[in-house]
Amino acid sequence: MTNTDKVEWILYAADLTTRMRILPVSTGHLYFEVNGIGTGEVKIPLDSEAASVITSGMFIQNEYRGAARGGFIVENIKETKVDAGENAGRWMSISGKDAFALLDNIVVWDHESTETTRTYSNMTKAAILIHLLQEAQTRAA
């Protein structure tokens, strides 16, 4: 990868479809887990225009060569104000869980229920997931 072949971090609104802007990221990381929820983090200048619009629930997507490589939902926003030293300046650190967390939040539900296990006979994994998503929709998830 050359210096001109960089990744872009794109900020999306909380509806996950409205593209807001490309973030001026100094450092960024995505961590993936097999069959689990991963995390992401970026660091942007606190004085940037993007820092003034980022709120919890927005989505930050990593793109490389025009293709989406992953992303995360904004959960934690931390401002850092440093006067001197390496990487000195005013920064905003933004972190959160990846998009799989959305599915986990609506499918895993134990509120007002004593049911802890279920049996799905002769159903494919996709059919089970569809069933769980339909239940979540009836709860207005």
N, CA, C and O atoms as a GROMACS GRO file, in nm:
protein
  564
    1MET      N    1   0.085  -0.117   0.000
    1MET     CA    2   0.000   0.000   0.000
    1MET      C    3   0.090   0.124   0.000
    1MET      O    4   0.183   0.132   0.079
    2THR      N    5   0.062   0.217  -0.086
    2THR     CA    6   0.140   0.340  -0.093
    2THR      C    7   0.075   0.448  -0.009
    2THR      O    8  -0.037   0.430   0.041
    3ASN      N    9   0.144   0.559   0.007
    3ASN     CA   10   0.090   0.671   0.085
    3ASN      C   11  -0.035   0.730   0.022
    3ASN      O   12  -0.116   0.792   0.092
    4THR      N   13  -0.053   0.713  -0.107
    4THR     CA   14  -0.170   0.768  -0.175
    4THR      C   15  -0.288   0.671  -0.174
    4THR      O   16  -0.396   0.704  -0.223
    5ASP      N   17  -0.267   0.555  -0.120
    5ASP     CA   18  -0.369   0.450  -0.119
    5ASP      C   19  -0.420   0.430   0.024
    5ASP      O   20  -0.395   0.326   0.085
    6LYS      N   21  -0.492   0.531   0.076
    6LYS     CA   22  -0.532   0.528   0.216
    6LYS      C   23  -0.678   0.487   0.231
    6LYS      O   24  -0.756   0.490   0.136
    7VAL      N   25  -0.711   0.447   0.353
    7VAL     CA   26  -0.850   0.414   0.385
    7VAL      C   27  -0.926   0.543   0.413
    7VAL      O   28  -0.867   0.645   0.448
    8GLU      N   29  -1.057   0.536   0.397
    8GLU     CA   30  -1.144   0.649   0.434
    8GLU      C   31  -1.237   0.602   0.543
    8GLU      O   32  -1.282   0.488   0.544
    9TRP      N   33  -1.265   0.691   0.635
    9TRP     CA   34  -1.361   0.666   0.742
    9TRP      C   35  -1.480   0.756   0.716
    9TRP      O   36  -1.469   0.878   0.720
   10ILE      N   37  -1.596   0.695   0.688
   10ILE     CA   38  -1.715   0.769   0.650
   10ILE      C   39  -1.813   0.772   0.767
   10ILE      O   40  -1.842   0.669   0.828
   11LEU      N   41  -1.865   0.891   0.798
   11LEU     CA   42  -1.964   0.906   0.904
   11LEU      C   43  -2.104   0.900   0.844
   11LEU      O   44  -2.136   0.972   0.750
   12TYR      N   45  -2.188   0.811   0.900
   12TYR     CA   46  -2.327   0.798   0.859
   12TYR      C   47  -2.418   0.841   0.974
   12TYR      O   48  -2.382   0.825   1.090
   13ALA      N   49  -2.534   0.894   0.941
   13ALA     CA   50  -2.632   0.933   1.041
   13ALA      C   51  -2.684   0.809   1.114
   13ALA      O   52  -2.654   0.696   1.074
   14ALA      N   53  -2.761   0.830   1.220
   14ALA     CA   54  -2.812   0.719   1.301
   14ALA      C   55  -2.907   0.628   1.222
   14ALA      O   56  -2.933   0.516   1.265
   15ASP      N   57  -2.958   0.676   1.108
   15ASP     CA   58  -3.044   0.589   1.025
   15ASP      C   59  -2.962   0.488   0.946
   15ASP      O   60  -3.018   0.404   0.876
   16LEU      N   61  -2.829   0.497   0.955
   16LEU     CA   62  -2.732   0.405   0.892
   16LEU      C   63  -2.730   0.412   0.740
   16LEU      O   64  -2.664   0.329   0.677
   17THR      N   65  -2.799   0.508   0.680
   17THR     CA   66  -2.798   0.519   0.534
   17THR      C   67  -2.756   0.658   0.485
   17THR      O   68  -2.704   0.670   0.374
   18THR      N   69  -2.778   0.762   0.564
   18THR     CA   70  -2.745   0.898   0.522
   18THR      C   71  -2.597   0.925   0.546
   18THR      O   72  -2.550   0.930   0.660
   19ARG      N   73  -2.525   0.943   0.435
   19ARG     CA   74  -2.381   0.969   0.443
   19ARG      C   75  -2.359   1.115   0.483
   19ARG      O   76  -2.406   1.206   0.415
   20MET      N   77  -2.288   1.136   0.593
   20MET     CA   78  -2.268   1.271   0.646
   20MET      C   79  -2.140   1.336   0.592
   20MET      O   80  -2.145   1.444   0.534
   21ARG      N   81  -2.025   1.269   0.611
   21ARG     CA   82  -1.898   1.325   0.565
   21ARG      C   83  -1.784   1.224   0.583
   21ARG      O   84  -1.798   1.123   0.653
   22ILE      N   85  -1.673   1.253   0.518
   22ILE     CA   86  -1.550   1.175   0.536
   22ILE      C   87  -1.479   1.235   0.657
   22ILE      O   88  -1.460   1.356   0.665
   23LEU      N   89  -1.438   1.150   0.750
   23LEU     CA   90  -1.374   1.198   0.873
   23LEU      C   91  -1.224   1.220   0.854
   23LEU      O   92  -1.158   1.141   0.785
   24PRO      N   93  -1.170   1.326   0.914
   24PRO     CA   94  -1.025   1.351   0.909
   24PRO      C   95  -0.953   1.271   1.018
   24PRO      O   96  -0.910   1.328   1.119
   25VAL      N   97  -0.940   1.143   0.997
   25VAL     CA   98  -0.889   1.052   1.101
   25VAL      C   99  -0.737   1.053   1.106
   25VAL      O  100  -0.669   1.043   1.004
   26SER      N  101  -0.684   1.064   1.229
   26SER     CA  102  -0.538   1.053   1.245
   26SER      C  103  -0.500   0.907   1.266
   26SER      O  104  -0.401   0.860   1.210
   27THR      N  105  -0.578   0.834   1.348
   27THR     CA  106  -0.558   0.691   1.365
   27THR      C  107  -0.694   0.624   1.374
   27THR      O  108  -0.790   0.683   1.423
   28GLY      N  109  -0.702   0.501   1.326
   28GLY     CA  110  -0.827   0.427   1.332
   28GLY      C  111  -0.800   0.278   1.336
   28GLY      O  112  -0.703   0.229   1.279
   29HIS      N  113  -0.890   0.205   1.405
   29HIS     CA  114  -0.873   0.062   1.420
   29HIS      C  115  -1.008  -0.007   1.414
   29HIS      O  116  -1.108   0.046   1.463
   30LEU      N  117  -1.011  -0.126   1.355
   30LEU     CA  118  -1.126  -0.215   1.362
   30LEU      C  119  -1.078  -0.348   1.417
   30LEU      O  120  -0.974  -0.399   1.375
   31TYR      N  121  -1.155  -0.404   1.510
   31TYR     CA  122  -1.123  -0.534   1.567
   31TYR      C  123  -1.241  -0.626   1.543
   31TYR      O  124  -1.353  -0.596   1.586
   32PHE      N  125  -1.218  -0.737   1.476
   32PHE     CA  126  -1.325  -0.831   1.446
   32PHE      C  127  -1.309  -0.957   1.527
   32PHE      O  128  -1.197  -1.001   1.555
   33GLU      N  129  -1.422  -1.017   1.565
   33GLU     CA  130  -1.423  -1.146   1.633
   33GLU      C  131  -1.505  -1.242   1.549
   33GLU      O  132  -1.610  -1.206   1.498
   34VAL      N  133  -1.457  -1.364   1.535
   34VAL     CA  134  -1.531  -1.465   1.462
   34VAL      C  135  -1.658  -1.497   1.540
   34VAL      O  136  -1.652  -1.529   1.659
   35ASN      N  137  -1.772  -1.489   1.474
   35ASN     CA  138  -1.902  -1.517   1.536
   35ASN      C  139  -1.928  -1.433   1.660
   35ASN      O  140  -1.995  -1.478   1.753
   36GLY      N  141  -1.875  -1.312   1.663
   36GLY     CA  142  -1.895  -1.227   1.778
   36GLY      C  143  -1.894  -1.081   1.740
   36GLY      O  144  -1.875  -1.044   1.624
   37ILE      N  145  -1.914  -0.999   1.841
   37ILE     CA  146  -1.919  -0.855   1.818
   37ILE      C  147  -1.778  -0.798   1.826
   37ILE      O  148  -1.705  -0.823   1.922
   38GLY      N  149  -1.741  -0.722   1.725
   38GLY     CA  150  -1.612  -0.656   1.724
   38GLY      C  151  -1.626  -0.511   1.768
   38GLY      O  152  -1.734  -0.468   1.808
   39THR      N  153  -1.516  -0.436   1.761
   39THR     CA  154  -1.517  -0.298   1.802
   39THR      C  155  -1.440  -0.212   1.703
   39THR      O  156  -1.368  -0.264   1.618
   40GLY      N  157  -1.456  -0.082   1.716
   40GLY     CA  158  -1.382   0.010   1.632
   40GLY      C  159  -1.352   0.137   1.708
   40GLY      O  160  -1.418   0.170   1.807
   41GLU      N  161  -1.249   0.209   1.661
   41GLU     CA  162  -1.212   0.336   1.724
   41GLU      C  163  -1.141   0.424   1.622
   41GLU      O  164  -1.061   0.375   1.542
   42VAL      N  165  -1.171   0.553   1.624
   42VAL     CA  166  -1.100   0.651   1.543
   42VAL      C  167  -1.069   0.772   1.630
   42VAL      O  168  -1.133   0.797   1.732
   43LYS      N  169  -0.968   0.846   1.586
   43LYS     CA  170  -0.928   0.968   1.655
   43LYS      C  171  -0.926   1.080   1.552
   43LYS      O  172  -0.859   1.069   1.449
   44ILE      N  173  -1.001   1.189   1.580
   44ILE     CA  174  -1.008   1.301   1.487
   44ILE      C  175  -0.976   1.431   1.562
   44ILE      O  176  -0.986   1.436   1.684
   45PRO      N  177  -0.937   1.536   1.489
   45PRO     CA  178  -0.911   1.664   1.555
   45PRO      C  179  -1.040   1.718   1.620
   45PRO      O  180  -1.146   1.718   1.558
   46LEU      N  181  -1.029   1.762   1.743
   46LEU     CA  182  -1.144   1.814   1.817
   46LEU      C  183  -1.199   1.940   1.753
   46LEU      O  184  -1.318   1.970   1.766
   47ASP      N  185  -1.114   2.015   1.684
   47ASP     CA  186  -1.156   2.140   1.621
   47ASP      C  187  -1.215   2.121   1.481
   47ASP      O  188  -1.253   2.219   1.417
   48SER      N  189  -1.224   1.997   1.433
   48SER     CA  190  -1.277   1.974   1.300
   48SER      C  191  -1.429   1.989   1.299
   48SER      O  192  -1.495   1.974   1.402
   49GLU      N  193  -1.483   2.018   1.182
   49GLU     CA  194  -1.628   2.031   1.167
   49GLU      C  195  -1.698   1.899   1.200
   49GLU      O  196  -1.807   1.899   1.257
   50ALA      N  197  -1.636   1.789   1.164
   50ALA     CA  198  -1.695   1.657   1.190
   50ALA      C  199  -1.714   1.632   1.338
   50ALA      O  200  -1.813   1.572   1.379
   51ALA      N  201  -1.620   1.680   1.422
   51ALA     CA  202  -1.630   1.659   1.566
   51ALA      C  203  -1.753   1.725   1.625
   51ALA      O  204  -1.803   1.681   1.729
   52SER      N  205  -1.803   1.829   1.561
   52SER     CA  206  -1.919   1.900   1.615
   52SER      C  207  -2.051   1.832   1.583
   52SER      O  208  -2.154   1.867   1.641
   53VAL      N  209  -2.051   1.734   1.491
   53VAL     CA  210  -2.178   1.670   1.453
   53VAL      C  211  -2.190   1.525   1.499
   53VAL      O  212  -2.298   1.467   1.493
   54ILE      N  213  -2.081   1.466   1.546
   54ILE     CA  214  -2.084   1.324   1.585
   54ILE      C  215  -2.162   1.307   1.715
   54ILE      O  216  -2.137   1.376   1.814
   55THR      N  217  -2.256   1.213   1.712
   55THR     CA  218  -2.334   1.180   1.832
   55THR      C  219  -2.343   1.029   1.846
   55THR      O  220  -2.318   0.955   1.751
   56SER      N  221  -2.380   0.986   1.963
   56SER     CA  222  -2.398   0.843   1.988
   56SER      C  223  -2.507   0.788   1.896
   56SER      O  224  -2.609   0.853   1.874
   57GLY      N  225  -2.485   0.668   1.845
   57GLY     CA  226  -2.582   0.604   1.756
   57GLY      C  227  -2.551   0.619   1.609
   57GLY      O  228  -2.609   0.549   1.526
   58MET      N  229  -2.459   0.710   1.574
   58MET     CA  230  -2.418   0.723   1.434
   58MET      C  231  -2.330   0.603   1.398
   58MET      O  232  -2.290   0.526   1.485
   59PHE      N  233  -2.300   0.589   1.269
   59PHE     CA  234  -2.221   0.476   1.222
   59PHE      C  235  -2.098   0.528   1.149
   59PHE      O  236  -2.108   0.619   1.068
   60ILE      N  237  -1.982   0.470   1.178
   60ILE     CA  238  -1.858   0.505   1.108
   60ILE      C  239  -1.812   0.382   1.031
   60ILE      O  240  -1.788   0.276   1.088
   61GLN      N  241  -1.800   0.400   0.900
   61GLN     CA  242  -1.763   0.288   0.812
   61GLN      C  243  -1.623   0.309   0.755
   61GLN      O  244  -1.586   0.420   0.718
   62ASN      N  245  -1.546   0.202   0.750
   62ASN     CA  246  -1.413   0.203   0.693
   62ASN      C  247  -1.423   0.157   0.548
   62ASN      O  248  -1.480   0.052   0.518
   63GLU      N  249  -1.367   0.237   0.458
   63GLU     CA  250  -1.364   0.201   0.316
   63GLU      C  251  -1.222   0.204   0.265
   63GLU      O  252  -1.144   0.294   0.297
   64TYR      N  253  -1.188   0.104   0.185
   64TYR     CA  254  -1.058   0.096   0.122
   64TYR      C  255  -1.080   0.065  -0.026
   64TYR      O  256  -1.143  -0.034  -0.061
   65ARG      N  257  -1.026   0.151  -0.111
   65ARG     CA  258  -1.043   0.138  -0.255
   65ARG      C  259  -1.190   0.130  -0.295
   65ARG      O  260  -1.227   0.056  -0.385
   66GLY      N  261  -1.274   0.208  -0.227
   66GLY     CA  262  -1.415   0.219  -0.262
   66GLY      C  263  -1.504   0.108  -0.211
   66GLY      O  264  -1.624   0.108  -0.239
   67ALA      N  265  -1.449   0.014  -0.136
   67ALA     CA  266  -1.530  -0.098  -0.084
   67ALA      C  267  -1.535  -0.091   0.069
   67ALA      O  268  -1.435  -0.063   0.134
   68ALA      N  269  -1.654  -0.117   0.124
   68ALA     CA  270  -1.671  -0.117   0.269
   68ALA      C  271  -1.595  -0.233   0.330
   68ALA      O  272  -1.608  -0.347   0.284
   69ARG      N  273  -1.517  -0.206   0.433
   69ARG     CA  274  -1.438  -0.310   0.499
   69ARG      C  275  -1.486  -0.338   0.641
   69ARG      O  276  -1.436  -0.429   0.707
   70GLY      N  277  -1.583  -0.262   0.688
   70GLY     CA  278  -1.635  -0.279   0.823
   70GLY      C  279  -1.667  -0.144   0.882
   70GLY      O  280  -1.648  -0.041   0.818
   71GLY      N  281  -1.715  -0.145   1.003
   71GLY     CA  282  -1.748  -0.020   1.069
   71GLY      C  283  -1.798  -0.044   1.209
   71GLY      O  284  -1.800  -0.158   1.257
   72PHE      N  285  -1.839   0.064   1.275
   72PHE     CA  286  -1.889   0.051   1.411
   72PHE      C  287  -1.990   0.160   1.442
   72PHE      O  288  -1.991   0.266   1.379
   73ILE      N  289  -2.075   0.131   1.540
   73ILE     CA  290  -2.175   0.225   1.586
   73ILE      C  291  -2.113   0.307   1.698
   73ILE      O  292  -2.055   0.252   1.792
   74VAL      N  293  -2.125   0.439   1.689
   74VAL     CA  294  -2.066   0.528   1.788
   74VAL      C  295  -2.136   0.510   1.923
   74VAL      O  296  -2.258   0.526   1.934
   75GLU      N  297  -2.057   0.477   2.024
   75GLU     CA  298  -2.109   0.463   2.160
   75GLU      C  299  -2.038   0.554   2.258
   75GLU      O  300  -2.100   0.612   2.347
   76ASN      N  301  -1.907   0.568   2.242
   76ASN     CA  302  -1.826   0.645   2.336
   76ASN      C  303  -1.756   0.759   2.264
   76ASN      O  304  -1.693   0.739   2.160
   77ILE      N  305  -1.767   0.878   2.319
   77ILE     CA  306  -1.700   0.996   2.264
   77ILE      C  307  -1.620   1.060   2.376
   77ILE      O  308  -1.674   1.095   2.481
   78LYS      N  309  -1.490   1.074   2.353
   78LYS     CA  310  -1.403   1.129   2.457
   78LYS      C  311  -1.318   1.241   2.397
   78LYS      O  312  -1.256   1.224   2.293
   79GLU      N  313  -1.317   1.356   2.465
   79GLU     CA  314  -1.236   1.469   2.422
   79GLU      C  315  -1.104   1.469   2.500
   79GLU      O  316  -1.103   1.448   2.621
   80THR      N  317  -0.994   1.492   2.427
   80THR     CA  318  -0.862   1.498   2.489
   80THR      C  319  -0.797   1.630   2.452
   80THR      O  320  -0.787   1.665   2.334
   81LYS      N  321  -0.753   1.702   2.552
   81LYS     CA  322  -0.687   1.831   2.528
   81LYS      C  323  -0.548   1.823   2.588
   81LYS      O  324  -0.531   1.821   2.710
   82VAL      N  325  -0.446   1.820   2.501
   82VAL     CA  326  -0.307   1.804   2.543
   82VAL      C  327  -0.230   1.927   2.498
   82VAL      O  328  -0.250   1.975   2.386
   83ASP      N  329  -0.143   1.979   2.582
   83ASP     CA  330  -0.069   2.101   2.549
   83ASP      C  331   0.066   2.075   2.483
   83ASP      O  332   0.107   2.153   2.397
   84ALA      N  333   0.135   1.968   2.522
   84ALA     CA  334   0.268   1.945   2.467
   84ALA      C  335   0.294   1.795   2.455
   84ALA      O  336   0.224   1.714   2.515
   85GLY      N  337   0.394   1.761   2.377
   85GLY     CA  338   0.433   1.621   2.364
   85GLY      C  339   0.396   1.565   2.228
   85GLY      O  340   0.341   1.633   2.142
   86GLU      N  341   0.428   1.437   2.213
   86GLU     CA  342   0.398   1.369   2.088
   86GLU      C  343   0.248   1.362   2.068
   86GLU      O  344   0.174   1.332   2.161
   87ASN      N  345   0.202   1.388   1.948
   87ASN     CA  346   0.060   1.391   1.913
   87ASN      C  347  -0.016   1.493   1.997
   87ASN      O  348  -0.133   1.472   2.029
   88ALA      N  349   0.050   1.602   2.033
   88ALA     CA  350  -0.015   1.705   2.114
   88ALA      C  351  -0.126   1.770   2.035
   88ALA      O  352  -0.124   1.772   1.911
   89GLY      N  353  -0.221   1.824   2.105
   89GLY     CA  354  -0.331   1.893   2.041
   89GLY      C  355  -0.463   1.859   2.104
   89GLY      O  356  -0.469   1.803   2.213
   90ARG      N  357  -0.569   1.893   2.034
   90ARG     CA  358  -0.704   1.868   2.083
   90ARG      C  359  -0.765   1.760   1.996
   90ARG      O  360  -0.780   1.778   1.875
   91TRP      N  361  -0.799   1.646   2.056
   91TRP     CA  362  -0.847   1.530   1.982
   91TRP      C  363  -0.980   1.481   2.036
   91TRP      O  364  -1.016   1.505   2.151
   92MET      N  365  -1.052   1.412   1.952
   92MET     CA  366  -1.174   1.343   1.991
   92MET      C  367  -1.156   1.196   1.958
   92MET      O  368  -1.130   1.160   1.843
   93SER      N  369  -1.170   1.112   2.058
   93SER     CA  370  -1.163   0.968   2.039
   93SER      C  371  -1.305   0.913   2.034
   93SER      O  372  -1.385   0.938   2.125
   94ILE      N  373  -1.336   0.840   1.929
   94ILE     CA  374  -1.472   0.787   1.908
   94ILE      C  375  -1.461   0.636   1.898
   94ILE      O  376  -1.381   0.584   1.820
   95SER      N  377  -1.542   0.564   1.976
   95SER     CA  378  -1.535   0.418   1.972
   95SER      C  379  -1.674   0.359   1.986
   95SER      O  380  -1.770   0.427   2.025
   96GLY      N  381  -1.684   0.230   1.955
   96GLY     CA  382  -1.811   0.160   1.967
   96GLY      C  383  -1.802   0.018   1.917
   96GLY      O  384  -1.694  -0.032   1.884
   97LYS      N  385  -1.917  -0.047   1.911
   97LYS     CA  386  -1.927  -0.186   1.865
   97LYS      C  387  -1.961  -0.189   1.717
   97LYS      O  388  -2.019  -0.095   1.663
   98ASP      N  389  -1.925  -0.301   1.652
   98ASP     CA  390  -1.953  -0.312   1.509
   98ASP      C  391  -2.102  -0.335   1.483
   98ASP      O  392  -2.181  -0.349   1.576
   99ALA      N  393  -2.138  -0.340   1.357
   99ALA     CA  394  -2.279  -0.349   1.318
   99ALA      C  395  -2.348  -0.475   1.367
   99ALA      O  396  -2.470  -0.478   1.379
  100PHE      N  397  -2.272  -0.579   1.396
  100PHE     CA  398  -2.330  -0.703   1.448
  100PHE      C  399  -2.400  -0.679   1.583
  100PHE      O  400  -2.490  -0.753   1.621
  101ALA      N  401  -2.357  -0.574   1.654
  101ALA     CA  402  -2.418  -0.540   1.783
  101ALA      C  403  -2.566  -0.505   1.767
  101ALA      O  404  -2.645  -0.532   1.856
  102LEU      N  405  -2.603  -0.445   1.653
  102LEU     CA  406  -2.745  -0.414   1.629
  102LEU      C  407  -2.828  -0.541   1.631
  102LEU      O  408  -2.933  -0.547   1.694
  103LEU      N  409  -2.779  -0.641   1.562
  103LEU     CA  410  -2.851  -0.768   1.556
  103LEU      C  411  -2.855  -0.832   1.694
  103LEU      O  412  -2.959  -0.885   1.736
  104ASP      N  413  -2.744  -0.829   1.765
  104ASP     CA  414  -2.738  -0.887   1.899
  104ASP      C  415  -2.837  -0.819   1.993
  104ASP      O  416  -2.903  -0.885   2.073
  105ASN      N  417  -2.848  -0.686   1.984
  105ASN     CA  418  -2.937  -0.612   2.073
  105ASN      C  419  -3.084  -0.644   2.050
  105ASN      O  420  -3.161  -0.645   2.145
  106ILE      N  421  -3.123  -0.669   1.926
  106ILE     CA  422  -3.266  -0.694   1.902
  106ILE      C  423  -3.303  -0.841   1.914
  106ILE      O  424  -3.419  -0.873   1.942
  107VAL      N  425  -3.209  -0.932   1.894
  107VAL     CA  426  -3.241  -1.075   1.899
  107VAL      C  427  -3.228  -1.130   2.040
  107VAL      O  428  -3.312  -1.210   2.083
  108VAL      N  429  -3.126  -1.089   2.114
  108VAL     CA  430  -3.107  -1.138   2.251
  108VAL      C  431  -3.196  -1.054   2.342
  108VAL      O  432  -3.170  -0.935   2.364
  109TRP      N  433  -3.301  -1.116   2.393
  109TRP     CA  434  -3.402  -1.043   2.470
  109TRP      C  435  -3.450  -1.130   2.584
  109TRP      O  436  -3.502  -1.239   2.561
  110ASP      N  437  -3.435  -1.082   2.706
  110ASP     CA  438  -3.484  -1.160   2.819
  110ASP      C  439  -3.575  -1.078   2.910
  110ASP      O  440  -3.613  -1.123   3.018
  111HIS      N  441  -3.610  -0.960   2.867
  111HIS     CA  442  -3.697  -0.874   2.946
  111HIS      C  443  -3.837  -0.934   2.955
  111HIS      O  444  -3.895  -0.972   2.853
  112GLU      N  445  -3.891  -0.941   3.074
  112GLU     CA  446  -4.027  -0.991   3.098
  112GLU      C  447  -4.047  -1.133   3.046
  112GLU      O  448  -4.155  -1.167   2.997
  113SER      N  449  -3.943  -1.216   3.056
  113SER     CA  450  -3.953  -1.354   3.009
  113SER      C  451  -3.875  -1.445   3.103
  113SER      O  452  -3.767  -1.410   3.150
  114THR      N  453  -3.930  -1.561   3.128
  114THR     CA  454  -3.859  -1.660   3.209
  114THR      C  455  -3.796  -1.768   3.120
  114THR      O  456  -3.726  -1.857   3.168
  115GLU      N  457  -3.822  -1.758   2.991
  115GLU     CA  458  -3.771  -1.856   2.896
  115GLU      C  459  -3.621  -1.836   2.876
  115GLU      O  460  -3.576  -1.726   2.843
  116THR      N  461  -3.542  -1.943   2.896
  116THR     CA  462  -3.397  -1.932   2.882
  116THR      C  463  -3.343  -2.013   2.764
  116THR      O  464  -3.235  -1.983   2.714
  117THR      N  465  -3.416  -2.114   2.721
  117THR     CA  466  -3.373  -2.193   2.605
  117THR      C  467  -3.493  -2.219   2.515
  117THR      O  468  -3.608  -2.214   2.558
  118ARG      N  469  -3.464  -2.247   2.391
  118ARG     CA  470  -3.568  -2.282   2.294
  118ARG      C  471  -3.522  -2.399   2.211
  118ARG      O  472  -3.402  -2.424   2.197
  119THR      N  473  -3.618  -2.471   2.157
  119THR     CA  474  -3.587  -2.582   2.068
  119THR      C  475  -3.642  -2.549   1.930
  119THR      O  476  -3.761  -2.520   1.914
  120TYR      N  477  -3.555  -2.553   1.831
  120TYR     CA  478  -3.595  -2.529   1.692
  120TYR      C  479  -3.570  -2.659   1.616
  120TYR      O  480  -3.457  -2.689   1.578
  121SER      N  481  -3.675  -2.734   1.593
  121SER     CA  482  -3.662  -2.862   1.523
  121SER      C  483  -3.679  -2.842   1.373
  121SER      O  484  -3.768  -2.770   1.328
  122ASN      N  485  -3.592  -2.905   1.298
  122ASN     CA  486  -3.600  -2.905   1.152
  122ASN      C  487  -3.606  -2.765   1.092
  122ASN      O  488  -3.677  -2.742   0.994
  123MET      N  489  -3.532  -2.671   1.150
  123MET     CA  490  -3.525  -2.536   1.096
  123MET      C  491  -3.381  -2.504   1.059
  123MET      O  492  -3.288  -2.543   1.130
  124THR      N  493  -3.364  -2.435   0.950
  124THR     CA  494  -3.230  -2.392   0.912
  124THR      C  495  -3.188  -2.276   1.001
  124THR      O  496  -3.271  -2.215   1.068
  125LYS      N  497  -3.059  -2.246   1.003
  125LYS     CA  498  -3.010  -2.133   1.081
  125LYS      C  499  -3.073  -2.003   1.033
  125LYS      O  500  -3.106  -1.916   1.113
  126ALA      N  501  -3.089  -1.991   0.902
  126ALA     CA  502  -3.151  -1.870   0.846
  126ALA      C  503  -3.296  -1.857   0.893
  126ALA      O  504  -3.341  -1.747   0.926
  127ALA      N  505  -3.370  -1.968   0.896
  127ALA     CA  506  -3.510  -1.965   0.939
  127ALA      C  507  -3.520  -1.926   1.087
  127ALA      O  508  -3.612  -1.854   1.126
  128ILE      N  509  -3.426  -1.973   1.168
  128ILE     CA  510  -3.425  -1.938   1.310
  128ILE      C  511  -3.399  -1.788   1.326
  128ILE      O  512  -3.466  -1.720   1.404
  129LEU      N  513  -3.302  -1.736   1.252
  129LEU     CA  514  -3.271  -1.594   1.258
  129LEU      C  515  -3.390  -1.510   1.214
  129LEU      O  516  -3.422  -1.410   1.277
  130ILE      N  517  -3.454  -1.549   1.106
  130ILE     CA  518  -3.573  -1.477   1.059
  130ILE      C  519  -3.681  -1.477   1.166
  130ILE      O  520  -3.745  -1.374   1.189
  131HIS      N  521  -3.701  -1.590   1.230
  131HIS     CA  522  -3.801  -1.600   1.338
  131HIS      C  523  -3.767  -1.502   1.452
  131HIS      O  524  -3.855  -1.432   1.500
  132LEU      N  525  -3.641  -1.498   1.494
  132LEU     CA  526  -3.599  -1.408   1.601
  132LEU      C  527  -3.615  -1.261   1.561
  132LEU      O  528  -3.655  -1.178   1.643
  133LEU      N  529  -3.585  -1.230   1.436
  133LEU     CA  530  -3.602  -1.094   1.388
  133LEU      C  531  -3.751  -1.054   1.384
  133LEU      O  532  -3.786  -0.940   1.416
  134GLN      N  533  -3.837  -1.148   1.346
  134GLN     CA  534  -3.980  -1.118   1.345
  134GLN      C  535  -4.030  -1.092   1.487
  134GLN      O  536  -4.113  -1.003   1.509
  135GLU      N  537  -3.981  -1.169   1.583
  135GLU     CA  538  -4.019  -1.144   1.723
  135GLU      C  539  -3.973  -1.006   1.766
  135GLU      O  540  -4.046  -0.935   1.836
  136ALA      N  541  -3.852  -0.968   1.726
  136ALA     CA  542  -3.800  -0.837   1.762
  136ALA      C  543  -3.885  -0.726   1.701
  136ALA      O  544  -3.909  -0.624   1.765
  137GLN      N  545  -3.931  -0.746   1.577
  137GLN     CA  546  -4.017  -0.647   1.514
  137GLN      C  547  -4.148  -0.630   1.589
  137GLN      O  548  -4.198  -0.518   1.601
  138THR      N  549  -4.205  -0.737   1.641
  138THR     CA  550  -4.329  -0.726   1.716
  138THR      C  551  -4.308  -0.650   1.847
  138THR      O  552  -4.403  -0.596   1.902
  139ARG      N  553  -4.184  -0.647   1.898
  139ARG     CA  554  -4.151  -0.568   2.016
  139ARG      C  555  -4.112  -0.427   1.978
  139ARG      O  556  -4.074  -0.348   2.064
  140ALA      N  557  -4.122  -0.393   1.850
  140ALA     CA  558  -4.082  -0.261   1.796
  140ALA      C  559  -3.933  -0.235   1.812
  140ALA      O  560  -3.891  -0.122   1.835
  141ALA      N  561  -3.853  -0.340   1.801
  141ALA     CA  562  -3.706  -0.325   1.810
  141ALA      C  563  -3.652  -0.269   1.680
  141ALA      O  564  -3.532  -0.249   1.668
   0.00000   0.00000   0.00000
